[in-house]
Amino acid sequence: MASFGWKRKVGEKVSKSVLQQFEAEAEKPKDNRPSQEEDVNWLHAIKRRRVILLEDCAAKSKRLKDEGALLAEQGRHWEAIKKWDEAIQLTPDNPLLYEMKSQVLTILHEVFPAVKAAEMAVKFRPLWWEGWQTLGRAQLNLGEVDMAIKSFQVAIHLCPSERPLWEEDLAWARTLRRQQLATKEKIRQQEETKNQILNAPELNQDYDFESDEVLAACVAVAERQSRYEELKRTAVVVDAEGNINNVSTGESEDTRTPLEEQFVKARGL
């Protein structure tokens, strides 16, 4: 047997006074004032949160930079580079990180990465003379002597009172350039002597074997051969006073450069 539920009709037993009050409130004009949620400036809140995040990144980057400097002073160079790479991820426009990284890469003989890191340092801070000094030293290790001289000249222009730039960096770079020129001249003389041996004019002439001309031709060829062997045995080196000398291969010379000093200058500590 089906069962039925009883439903009260709408409006039944509703007080007339309550009904009139409801209708009056419904006819009142709505208040157009914004709600409390609409008063919140969400754009300002987002910007504020972004500033807080940037401050956190800068603080963490500084901590990583300082940790890397301590590791570098202890000779733990690769660990220092790892710390600075993490700091670069947080503050990619910090020239101090690139410059210190370039110093350590130079010590590790990672010549090309050292140049790239120093180039980033002067890119973000073009008026920083220490960045140009580090770039010049990295370029010297790469063998780019002329570019290194230009970098040292920029550093001197930015800070002419820094005497080591004149007396050590630029002076050593100019010495290396003189050594390069002397080496090129030695190679030119060696090739010229070799060609004179292979294409000796005395060999293209007809001689009377009973005359003295044959002996003179043999002496001339032997002298060229001796000159060629002498050039092969010599090397162009720089002594402690910066003078260019030709020495025989096997002679020991003190050619230690100022760049071999195992020291990393911590920037901004």
Secondary structure, 3 states (H helix, E strand, C coil): CCCCCCCCCCCCCCCHHHHHHHHHHHHCCCCCCCCCCCCCCHHHHHHHHHHHHHHHHHHHHHHHHHHHHHHHHCCCHHHHHHHHHHHHHHCCCCHHHHHHHHHHHHHCCCHHHHHHHHHHHHHHCCCCHHHHHHHHHHHHHHCCHHHHHHHHHHHHHHCCCCHHHHHHHHHHHHHHHHHHHHHHHHHHHHHHHHHHHHCCHHHHCCCCCCCHHHHHHHHHHHHHHHHHHHHHHEEEEECCCCCEEEEECCCCCCCCCHHHCCCCCCCCC
